Amino acid sequence: MEILGRDGFRGERWKQLARRQLEYGHPIVESWLRTGKIFKHAQRYRRPVYRHVGDHDAG
């Protein structure tokens, strides 16, 4: 983080980190969305997301 900060959170190092985070996190979040686990995880971190009438129930 220190190095990224010195770079102003821009440039090639930042792009590499962002790419790695996306490659790691995207499949996880996609799975949570498909299974509905996103609601449980969001609430756990005090960021609840509420289901609405008509929402698809994957679980």
C-alpha positions in Angstrom: 0.0 0.0 0.0 2.8 2.4 0.8 4.3 2.0 -2.7 0.9 2.2 -4.3 0.3 5.4 -2.3 3.5 6.9 -3.5 2.5 6.1 -7.0 -0.8 8.0 -6.3 -2.7 4.7 -6.7 -2.2 4.9 -10.4 0.1 3.3 -13.0 1.1 -0.2 -13.8 1.4 -1.5 -10.2 -2.1 -0.3 -9.4 -3.4 -1.9 -12.6 -1.8 -5.2 -11.8 -3.2 -5.2 -8.3 -6.7 -4.3 -9.5 -6.5 -7.0 -12.1 -5.5 -9.6 -9.6 -8.2 -8.6 -7.2 -10.8 -8.8 -9.9 -9.6 -12.2 -11.0 -9.8 -13.5 -7.4 -13.0 -11.7 -6.3 -15.3 -11.8 -9.4 -16.0 -15.6 -9.3 -16.7 -15.4 -5.5 -19.2 -12.6 -5.8 -20.8 -14.1 -8.8 -21.3 -17.3 -6.9 -22.8 -15.4 -3.9 -25.2 -13.7 -6.3 -26.2 -16.9 -8.0 -26.9 -18.7 -4.6 -28.3 -15.8 -2.7 -25.4 -15.9 -0.2 -24.8 -12.2 -0.9 -27.6 -11.3 1.5 -26.1 -13.3 4.4 -22.6 -11.9 3.8 -23.9 -8.3 3.4 -25.8 -8.5 6.6 -22.9 -10.0 8.5 -20.8 -7.0 7.6 -23.7 -4.6 8.6 -24.4 -3.7 5.0 -27.7 -5.5 4.6 -29.3 -5.8 1.2 -33.0 -6.6 1.2 -34.9 -8.8 -1.1 -37.8 -7.2 -3.0 -41.0 -8.7 -4.3 -40.2 -10.2 -7.7 -36.5 -10.9 -6.9 -35.3 -14.2 -8.2 -34.9 -16.7 -5.4 -31.9 -18.8 -6.3 -31.7 -20.5 -2.9 
